[in-house]
Each structure stands twice: as structure tokens, then as C-alpha cells.
């Protein structure tokens, strides 16, 4: 599952960096590296990006104040995929701790 998470994160980085969301791209780049150094902590950090106002969940890509429909649809699918992968992987890790 680690490879699938990393592949999804890399796809997210690509979309973000090519659509002027460089601050978000940098966060995901750092966490992508962290997946190799401290997998469990990186998973938790990635999961935390999905909560609250102004979170990654709320991000809408736009150019000249016009939402980018195709890019946002692709990002939405990747957000859902990553969230679901994180949920499953963190549940698995937590169940092994019990």
C-alpha cells in the first residue's frame, strides 16, 4: 500500500505544481520524503491535511479567478483516493498496536 500512497502523492504534487498551488505542492513534497523516513508519522501528517476550514479538502485550483474544471476533477479524485488509502493504512497500523 505504501507504493500506492506514494504514487498518489506524486500525482497530487504534479497537479499542484503545474497549477500555481506551489505552497501545497511543497507540503506534499516534504511529506513524500517523510514517507521514507517515518512512514507512520507521514501518514498521520497527510491525514491531518484533510481536516478543518482552509484544509487541503477545500483547495480549488483556478487561473485568473476561474476554476479549472478538468484539473479540479482530477485533484478531487486523487484527494478521495489518498484519503481512503490513508484511512485503511492507519486503521491497519492502529489495529496492530492493540
Buried (B, 14 or more C-beta within 10 A) or exposed (E): EEEEBBEBBEBBBBBBBEBEBEEBBEBBBEBBEBBEEEBEEBBEBBBEBBEEEEEBBEBEBBEEEEEBEEBBEBBEEBBEBBBEBBEEBBEEEEEEEE
